[in-house]
Amino acid sequence: MDSNRVQAVYLVETPYSLERAAEVIAGEQSTGTFTAVPGETDSLKEKHGARVEKIVALETRDRPSLPGSKTPPQHDGLYRQGLVTISFPLHNFGPSIPNLMSAIAGNLYELQELSGLRLVDLELPDAFAARYPGPKFGIEGTRRLTNVYDRPILGTIVKPSIGLPMEQLQQMIMDVSEAGLDFIKDDELNANPPYAPLELKVKAVMEAVERAADATGKKIMYAFNITGDIEEMKRNHDLVVQAGGNCVMVSIMSVGLAGLAHLNSYSEVPIHGHRNQWGMLTRCPELGFEFSAYQKLCRLAGADQLHVNGLNSKFYESNESVVRSITACTTPMYGGYAAMPVVSSAQWAGTAQATYEATKTVDVMHLAGGGILAHPDGAAAGFDSMKQGWEAAVQGIPMAEYAKSHPALQRAIEKYGRG
């Protein structure tokens, strides 16, 4: 790849030719506008213009995927889809994620020549890796801090998400810590609310974590939700670290990629990146982003752990898309770092089999809320059932067969389904 250009691949749908649509995108996102203007010389366009590098035609449709597109005067009634690769000169915006976003995902989504547009892949020159160091911990660092190797990191989420009195929250943390879980996180809905200020929550949680660690010899990783304004995040991070915390969590879409990068510049613990709000960018197949492209920016900005949804989950997303997301996170990029994919949403021991069969990796964080906490025999049995589900999956033993000699897994099957 040209070290002086950014390359973006789009799924394009248009009532015009793919060539016309590609040229419109390239012009609008670099030197052009709807008409020629003084100063737009050939030499300026040569130096600063985006280039159409490749067009691969796909299928045609008889109706537009999105509203608001205009049609050419002699429209044949067809809407053409194709993969369009466009490159942008790095010197137009420099190694800056915020300004990169304006180029690759700016006003082009509103172009009336398009009836569908989705960013599906992104390749960045080394200058971005030099500017953004990426995650400080990633998969290796997360494993080191949890002391969990050769299997997924297994954990849960604070539930109910909102409303737990501090005493009940503290007891819950004691219970899951003593049950042996590797990880627990705040829900994205609960950061620093007036009824449960983060300062009080950190104190209560860390007291429980440390007491349990003294009793069991294992310190659970707790991801405190520190999402907030820029300076607030710094105060929240420092509060967690000074109390002995070992992980912080942010809602990436809320704080933005620049906010994530700023947090990463001083963070002393892993950053758990939650992707809530992601659905509005991806649910329509002909609009928004593929996660495989977006996660590259999240990793550059410093996410050590990154949510990817879960197979057979309660949310909209195909299993194939989840698998692509897991693979993308674990594939080394730029400086060789990878992010820990966080599999969650309606997960339980039975979803381990589908996840492993599709990905062939144990480098995941597998979170189950009700799948652990609501196990008929308690959280410890729920944790055991998750481990046993993964043992069966990795060894290639049918889950029902493995459950015959593993009661926790058997009880999970009876509770949650036949898998």
VMD Tcl script that draws the C-alpha trace (Angstrom):
set ca {
  {0.00 0.00 0.00}
  {1.10 3.59 -0.74}
  {2.47 5.00 2.52}
  {1.20 8.44 1.60}
  {-2.44 7.54 1.04}
  {-5.41 6.23 3.01}
  {-7.45 3.57 1.26}
  {-11.16 3.06 1.92}
  {-13.44 0.40 0.46}
  {-17.15 1.18 0.20}
  {-20.20 -0.83 -0.68}
  {-21.95 1.58 -3.03}
  {-25.49 1.52 -4.40}
  {-26.45 4.03 -7.06}
  {-29.02 4.69 -9.80}
  {-26.10 6.00 -11.88}
  {-23.14 3.99 -13.10}
  {-20.70 2.84 -10.44}
  {-18.02 4.86 -12.20}
  {-20.07 8.05 -11.90}
  {-20.86 7.40 -8.24}
  {-17.22 6.71 -7.43}
  {-16.06 9.93 -9.08}
  {-18.68 11.92 -7.18}
  {-17.51 10.46 -3.86}
  {-13.85 11.12 -4.65}
  {-14.55 14.70 -5.72}
  {-16.87 15.61 -2.86}
  {-14.45 14.29 -0.23}
  {-11.40 16.06 -1.58}
  {-11.05 18.93 -4.07}
  {-14.43 19.04 -5.81}
  {-17.99 20.23 -5.29}
  {-21.14 20.20 -7.41}
  {-19.58 22.51 -10.00}
  {-16.13 23.65 -11.06}
  {-14.78 26.56 -9.03}
  {-11.86 28.97 -9.61}
  {-8.64 27.61 -8.20}
  {-9.47 23.95 -8.80}
  {-6.56 23.52 -11.16}
  {-5.29 20.30 -12.64}
  {-2.17 20.50 -10.50}
  {-4.22 21.03 -7.33}
  {-6.43 18.05 -8.17}
  {-3.38 15.95 -8.93}
  {-1.86 16.74 -5.54}
  {-4.94 16.75 -3.31}
  {-7.66 14.83 -5.13}
  {-8.99 11.50 -3.97}
  {-8.55 8.70 -6.51}
  {-10.81 5.89 -7.60}
  {-8.54 2.84 -7.38}
  {-10.87 -0.06 -8.09}
  {-14.51 -0.88 -8.86}
  {-16.02 -4.35 -8.53}
  {-19.59 -4.64 -9.77}
  {-21.99 -6.73 -7.70}
  {-25.75 -7.15 -8.08}
  {-28.48 -4.80 -9.28}
  {-31.79 -4.01 -7.61}
  {-35.06 -2.61 -8.82}
  {-35.56 -0.20 -5.91}
  {-33.35 1.99 -3.75}
  {-32.20 0.81 -0.34}
  {-32.26 4.33 1.13}
  {-34.60 7.28 0.56}
  {-33.56 10.56 -1.01}
  {-31.57 9.51 -4.05}
  {-32.10 11.26 -7.37}
  {-32.14 9.45 -10.69}
  {-30.59 10.35 -14.04}
  {-32.93 11.70 -16.76}
  {-33.13 8.38 -18.62}
  {-33.07 6.05 -15.65}
  {-33.33 2.37 -16.52}
  {-34.93 1.50 -13.19}
  {-31.85 -0.30 -11.87}
  {-29.82 0.43 -8.74}
  {-26.29 -0.88 -9.09}
  {-24.23 -2.19 -6.19}
  {-20.49 -2.57 -6.14}
  {-17.32 -2.36 -4.06}
  {-15.53 0.89 -4.71}
  {-11.98 1.52 -3.48}
  {-10.97 5.16 -3.08}
  {-7.65 6.50 -1.83}
  {-7.09 9.85 -0.13}
  {-3.76 11.71 0.09}
  {-2.49 11.66 3.66}
  {-1.34 15.28 3.42}
  {-4.98 16.39 3.09}
  {-5.61 15.70 6.80}
  {-2.47 14.17 8.33}
  {-2.42 11.28 10.83}
  {-5.46 12.58 12.71}
  {-8.39 10.27 13.42}
  {-10.96 13.10 13.80}
  {-9.96 14.68 10.49}
  {-9.65 11.30 8.80}
  {-13.30 10.67 9.71}
  {-14.33 13.86 7.91}
  {-12.67 12.55 4.76}
  {-13.78 8.93 4.74}
  {-17.19 9.34 6.39}
  {-18.16 12.97 6.00}
  {-20.83 14.42 3.74}
  {-20.65 11.54 1.29}
  {-23.48 9.67 3.05}
  {-25.87 12.45 2.02}
  {-24.94 12.46 -1.67}
  {-28.07 12.13 -3.79}
  {-26.19 10.12 -6.40}
  {-26.11 7.32 -3.84}
  {-28.98 5.11 -2.69}
  {-26.70 3.16 -0.36}
  {-23.22 3.54 1.10}
  {-21.27 1.49 3.65}
  {-17.62 1.67 4.63}
  {-16.46 -1.95 4.64}
  {-12.68 -1.72 5.01}
  {-9.94 0.76 5.72}
  {-6.17 0.71 5.27}
  {-4.06 3.37 6.95}
  {-0.42 4.30 6.37}
  {2.19 3.83 9.08}
  {1.98 7.50 10.03}
  {-1.16 6.71 12.02}
  {0.61 4.03 14.04}
  {3.35 6.53 14.80}
  {0.80 9.09 16.03}
  {-1.49 6.66 17.88}
  {0.29 3.96 19.91}
  {-2.76 1.70 20.15}
  {-3.75 -0.35 23.20}
  {-1.23 -0.62 26.02}
  {-2.52 -4.00 27.21}
  {-4.63 -5.78 24.58}
  {-5.03 -9.54 24.79}
  {-1.64 -10.26 26.37}
  {-1.91 -7.57 29.04}
  {-5.48 -8.50 29.93}
  {-4.42 -12.12 30.39}
  {-1.47 -11.10 32.52}
  {-3.58 -8.97 34.85}
  {-6.28 -11.64 35.24}
  {-3.76 -14.52 35.25}
  {-6.02 -16.45 32.89}
  {-4.37 -18.41 30.09}
  {-5.38 -21.09 27.61}
  {-9.10 -20.38 27.90}
  {-11.43 -17.42 27.48}
  {-11.63 -14.79 30.20}
  {-15.07 -15.37 31.71}
  {-17.13 -12.76 33.44}
  {-20.41 -11.02 34.00}
  {-22.11 -7.63 34.17}
  {-23.59 -5.80 37.14}
  {-27.32 -6.54 37.05}
  {-29.76 -4.93 37.61}
  {-28.04 -2.31 35.50}
  {-29.46 0.60 37.45}
  {-30.78 1.04 40.96}
  {-28.75 -1.31 43.12}
  {-28.14 0.21 46.57}
  {-24.45 0.39 47.42}
  {-24.73 -2.36 50.02}
  {-26.31 -4.77 47.52}
  {-23.74 -3.90 44.87}
  {-20.94 -4.58 47.34}
  {-22.45 -7.94 48.27}
  {-22.83 -8.87 44.62}
  {-19.16 -8.12 43.99}
  {-18.21 -10.22 47.00}
  {-20.33 -13.09 45.70}
  {-18.99 -13.12 42.14}
  {-15.41 -12.58 43.32}
  {-15.62 -15.47 45.76}
  {-17.22 -17.55 42.99}
  {-13.93 -17.24 41.10}
  {-15.02 -15.13 38.12}
  {-12.27 -13.49 36.12}
  {-14.04 -10.24 35.24}
  {-17.06 -8.07 35.95}
  {-18.05 -4.70 34.52}
  {-20.44 -1.86 35.11}
  {-23.34 -1.67 32.72}
  {-23.06 1.06 30.09}
  {-26.15 2.69 31.62}
  {-24.44 3.22 34.95}
  {-21.41 5.50 35.18}
  {-21.56 8.34 37.70}
  {-25.25 8.90 38.50}
  {-26.46 11.16 41.32}
  {-27.94 8.22 43.26}
  {-24.63 6.29 43.16}
  {-21.66 8.63 42.69}
  {-18.60 6.97 41.22}
  {-16.49 7.90 44.23}
  {-18.76 5.93 46.56}
  {-19.08 3.06 44.08}
  {-15.32 2.71 43.67}
  {-14.87 2.63 47.44}
  {-17.58 0.00 47.96}
  {-16.53 -2.19 45.03}
  {-12.81 -2.13 45.80}
  {-13.43 -3.02 49.44}
  {-15.33 -6.10 48.23}
  {-12.71 -6.96 45.59}
  {-9.83 -6.75 48.04}
  {-11.62 -8.72 50.76}
  {-12.46 -11.48 48.32}
  {-8.90 -11.47 46.95}
  {-7.53 -11.88 50.48}
  {-9.81 -14.89 50.96}
  {-9.37 -16.57 47.57}
  {-5.97 -15.39 46.36}
  {-7.54 -14.13 43.11}
  {-8.31 -10.49 42.33}
  {-11.18 -10.09 39.90}
  {-10.83 -7.50 37.13}
  {-13.56 -4.87 37.54}
  {-14.23 -2.44 34.68}
  {-15.52 0.80 36.18}
  {-17.60 2.85 33.75}
  {-15.82 6.23 33.69}
  {-17.65 7.62 30.63}
  {-17.97 11.37 30.87}
  {-16.63 14.68 29.60}
  {-12.92 14.84 28.83}
  {-11.69 16.24 32.15}
  {-14.24 14.18 34.07}
  {-12.80 11.00 32.56}
  {-9.33 11.94 33.83}
  {-10.67 12.45 37.36}
  {-12.62 9.21 37.16}
  {-9.62 7.26 35.87}
  {-7.39 8.59 38.63}
  {-10.01 7.75 41.24}
  {-10.12 4.13 40.07}
  {-6.35 3.69 39.84}
  {-5.68 5.29 43.23}
  {-8.17 2.88 44.79}
  {-6.33 -0.12 43.32}
  {-8.67 -0.70 40.38}
  {-7.41 -2.65 37.39}
  {-9.70 -1.66 34.50}
  {-11.78 1.26 33.24}
  {-14.62 1.22 30.75}
  {-15.84 3.87 28.32}
  {-18.71 4.05 25.86}
  {-16.71 4.79 22.71}
  {-19.56 6.31 20.73}
  {-20.30 8.66 23.63}
  {-16.79 9.99 24.20}
  {-15.68 9.76 20.57}
  {-12.49 8.37 19.13}
  {-10.58 11.50 20.14}
  {-11.84 11.09 23.70}
  {-10.72 7.46 23.69}
  {-7.27 8.44 22.40}
  {-6.98 11.11 25.10}
  {-7.86 8.56 27.79}
  {-5.28 6.16 26.36}
  {-2.58 8.84 26.60}
  {-2.60 8.60 30.40}
  {-4.44 5.40 31.27}
  {-2.55 3.08 33.62}
  {-5.01 0.18 33.31}
  {-6.75 -1.60 30.42}
  {-9.53 0.27 28.62}
  {-12.71 -1.74 28.15}
  {-14.34 -0.30 25.03}
  {-18.13 -0.60 24.92}
  {-19.78 -0.04 21.56}
  {-23.31 0.85 22.66}
  {-25.07 2.98 20.00}
  {-23.21 0.98 17.36}
  {-26.45 -0.41 15.94}
  {-27.45 2.92 14.45}
  {-24.29 2.85 12.31}
  {-24.54 -0.74 11.13}
  {-28.04 -2.23 11.27}
  {-28.94 -1.24 7.71}
  {-26.78 -3.38 5.39}
  {-26.50 -0.55 2.85}
  {-25.61 2.21 5.29}
  {-22.93 3.07 7.82}
  {-19.92 0.94 8.69}
  {-18.72 -2.60 8.87}
  {-17.23 -3.20 12.31}
  {-14.09 -4.63 10.73}
  {-13.31 -1.10 9.51}
  {-14.41 0.76 12.64}
  {-12.52 -1.48 15.06}
  {-9.23 -0.48 13.44}
  {-9.86 3.10 14.54}
  {-10.91 1.96 18.03}
  {-7.71 -0.05 18.39}
  {-5.57 2.81 17.12}
  {-7.21 5.07 19.68}
  {-6.39 2.61 22.46}
  {-9.19 0.14 23.17}
  {-7.68 -2.91 24.88}
  {-10.97 -4.81 25.04}
  {-13.71 -4.25 22.49}
  {-17.33 -5.41 22.42}
  {-18.34 -7.46 19.38}
  {-21.84 -8.70 20.34}
  {-22.37 -12.45 20.66}
  {-23.49 -15.42 18.61}
  {-27.19 -16.25 18.89}
  {-27.63 -13.10 20.95}
  {-30.65 -11.00 21.86}
  {-29.55 -8.16 19.58}
  {-29.79 -7.80 15.83}
  {-26.64 -8.99 14.12}
  {-25.91 -12.06 12.09}
  {-23.58 -14.69 13.51}
  {-21.42 -14.22 10.43}
  {-20.97 -10.53 11.27}
  {-20.05 -11.33 14.88}
  {-17.46 -13.85 13.71}
  {-15.95 -11.27 11.34}
  {-15.74 -8.84 14.25}
  {-13.99 -11.35 16.51}
  {-11.52 -12.24 13.78}
  {-10.84 -8.58 13.04}
  {-10.06 -7.75 16.69}
  {-7.66 -10.67 17.10}
  {-5.81 -10.03 13.83}
  {-2.59 -8.10 14.56}
  {-2.30 -4.72 12.87}
  {0.24 -1.91 12.57}
  {2.48 -2.38 15.62}
  {1.40 -6.02 15.99}
  {-1.16 -5.45 18.72}
  {-4.58 -7.04 18.94}
  {-7.62 -6.18 21.04}
  {-9.48 -8.63 23.25}
  {-12.92 -9.20 21.64}
  {-15.70 -9.05 24.23}
  {-18.51 -11.49 23.43}
  {-21.75 -10.67 25.24}
  {-25.55 -10.45 24.98}
  {-27.74 -13.39 26.01}
  {-24.69 -15.61 26.47}
  {-24.45 -18.80 28.52}
  {-22.38 -21.98 28.54}
  {-24.16 -23.30 25.47}
  {-23.02 -20.44 23.25}
  {-19.37 -21.42 23.79}
  {-19.68 -24.24 21.28}
  {-20.95 -22.08 18.41}
  {-18.41 -19.37 19.20}
  {-15.43 -21.73 19.19}
  {-16.58 -23.68 16.14}
  {-16.87 -20.45 14.16}
  {-13.67 -18.73 15.35}
  {-11.30 -21.48 16.53}
  {-9.89 -19.12 19.18}
  {-10.05 -18.88 22.96}
  {-8.72 -15.32 22.85}
  {-12.08 -13.84 23.77}
  {-13.68 -12.36 26.84}
  {-16.99 -14.18 27.21}
  {-19.49 -12.30 29.37}
  {-22.75 -13.73 30.62}
  {-25.10 -11.74 32.82}
  {-28.07 -13.99 33.46}
  {-26.10 -16.91 32.03}
  {-23.95 -16.85 35.17}
  {-25.90 -14.92 37.78}
  {-29.18 -16.75 37.18}
  {-27.72 -20.27 37.16}
  {-29.97 -22.49 39.33}
  {-27.10 -23.30 41.68}
  {-25.66 -19.80 41.95}
  {-22.91 -17.71 40.39}
  {-20.10 -20.17 41.21}
  {-21.93 -22.92 39.36}
  {-22.68 -20.49 36.54}
  {-18.97 -19.76 36.23}
  {-18.17 -23.48 36.28}
  {-20.76 -24.12 33.59}
  {-19.12 -21.51 31.33}
  {-15.71 -23.12 31.79}
  {-17.17 -26.54 31.12}
  {-18.98 -25.31 28.01}
  {-15.68 -24.06 26.63}
  {-13.85 -27.26 27.62}
  {-16.38 -29.29 25.66}
  {-16.14 -26.96 22.68}
  {-12.34 -26.97 22.51}
  {-12.16 -30.75 22.94}
  {-14.82 -31.31 20.29}
  {-17.14 -33.14 22.66}
  {-20.89 -32.62 22.22}
  {-22.12 -30.41 25.02}
  {-24.87 -32.80 26.08}
  {-22.32 -35.62 26.31}
  {-19.87 -33.56 28.35}
  {-22.69 -32.44 30.67}
  {-23.30 -36.04 31.80}
  {-20.20 -35.85 33.98}
  {-20.34 -32.09 34.69}
  {-23.37 -31.16 36.81}
  {-22.99 -27.39 36.50}
  {-23.17 -27.63 32.71}
  {-26.09 -30.03 32.89}
  {-28.04 -27.64 35.09}
  {-27.25 -24.79 32.69}
  {-28.64 -26.79 29.81}
  {-31.80 -27.50 31.76}
  {-32.16 -23.80 32.58}
  {-31.23 -22.09 29.33}
  {-31.89 -24.58 26.56}
  {-30.53 -27.56 24.76}
  {-27.88 -25.64 22.78}
}
mol new
graphics top color blue
foreach p $ca { graphics top sphere $p radius 0.5 }
foreach p [lrange $ca 0 end-1] q [lrange $ca 1 end] { graphics top cylinder $p $q radius 0.2 }
display resetview
